[in-house]
């Protein structure tokens, strides 16, 4: 039943990625009758009004209004010859002077567009209330629909636009953003997430000044580690966890994106979000409609914490993350434990150890394929997705069956969009390689090129890689789908010379076509989105993927920061988090096994090391921690997140807590990552508990003795919230995990 609901939701959502549709060509007339359109959730309102020249204005986004009608009177002080207030969808031409969400070259060469209100509808779709506002140009037969899906109980509004050409010739889309929203405050503080490979989702805050600040990517195929397509915007004061007005947003698009923030000469902030127009002019033929990707928005009057919880609820309950209801199993991944160096015996021993420690799945990573060009290093083999029979003579099924015989599920790695120059596929299909059509020298990154997913034949091939891999054994439950480079050599051998700038969009549309086919054929397979770590941590990919690999950096200390940043926008259920060996392969850092487990247990727990290198004592600790995790998993995966202390704040410690929706149980994690000298306690107020209830506090994953004097004691929720707990964690890489169970 649940799968059916998911598929139904997907069918409805399938309108969301960009696509071209044929439009009806009924004439549309602007109706300038003043009116208010409120898009409301349980606790928020967004208000649009129709002005006296038919312009659709963006008036308000914030806490729920009892009565939005006063905004109608605002028009009396607006000047129609000059736009003091922003419009709901800013175009090049007409009254607006702010950066345009829509800029097109009409079929007659005119660069201007002035949209006016035609009509609007309000419908329900599942739990969403969908408001669709029809606009049309004042001169040309050219229309835009603005679509706002309001999710009442999650306080999330998902917006996109649909652009239709009814002119007699082609229209060239130059800017085709999904939405713009405007906010008014004295000061604006932008928090962005990003950093670099192996430092994904680091947090940076800056106060916005006059002008334009942009968070964007221009490299395609993945959202890139440098900048994530998401933000938190705090009004009047820097971002705080529990107080202040915050608007958070994320774009569901796996290609080039642009989120820009313009503070104008009226001190109004205009946020524009959508596909990056850089080098991406798109031709819209007569009768076609371009559907832009979704922008997911939430407003919180109670700081970043509430904004995150709203987004998490939406992601888990409204299709933001594929099948978020079912958390992924705990697993052992072969990558950092074996890399390319394995045979059936090595893998079977790893499986034995995984089963012995109580893990639920074994994932065979890179290195299992290629015969003429065996994939024994990153130098070759991508594209040749046949089992390397010299390495695995019994095929994948031998390993998968063995895993299943030991009570484990089995998963496998693929990187189907990529091709090694040294591969049989490169010899057979030079016409499938991005950039090969340019006749220029080809660069490689990680010794690989990219397949041209704008080509339907390549889409079939990529679907086939997935499909054929699944057929290697009836026991495959999980696919890790990697994408390890971005586009340096631009160019599609498939698209025509005058269509080259459409490559960026067509690639992502091609990827989504493949994802959709895969989900129709394999609704139950668990898929992890990986892109050199966290390059596909974004809601465009997550709609089809159950989880993501947030970073190739498995150092527990760095992970505290990466996971802390990720948690602002994305829920824990999508966050693969592995215990790896020390010294850590990326950073050289050495952290205790307990610290590594305590960090990994705050997401979807896994291990990524060679278990035979663990001592018996370490294995016993792991066995115990994995068993504990399985008991606590429902709270960690589906509870409300309360961040109790930021790793960026004073103190060199971090803490977070997941609280069951009914407040009956909570799991709290605290990590100290520097020696704290005479500063002897981590002070934590357990916001999020029920002040009226009593909770028994119990430490888990204890190595020697419990750290807290209150071990096993019952405390009132009120005490834990107001007075809190003082944990004597002072040494570098000490940590503690507590369970709080309501006793009355
Ligand atoms: C990427 C991934 C890793 C691993 C390797 C395999 O770097 O992020 O987790 O799968 O590829 O080549």
Boltz pocket constraint, residues with backbone or C-beta under 6 A from the ligand:
constraints:
  - pocket:
      binder: B
      contacts: [[A, 335], [A, 365], [A, 366], [A, 413], [A, 482], [A, 484], [A, 530], [A, 531], [A, 532], [A, 533], [A, 549], [A, 552]]
      max_distance: 6.0
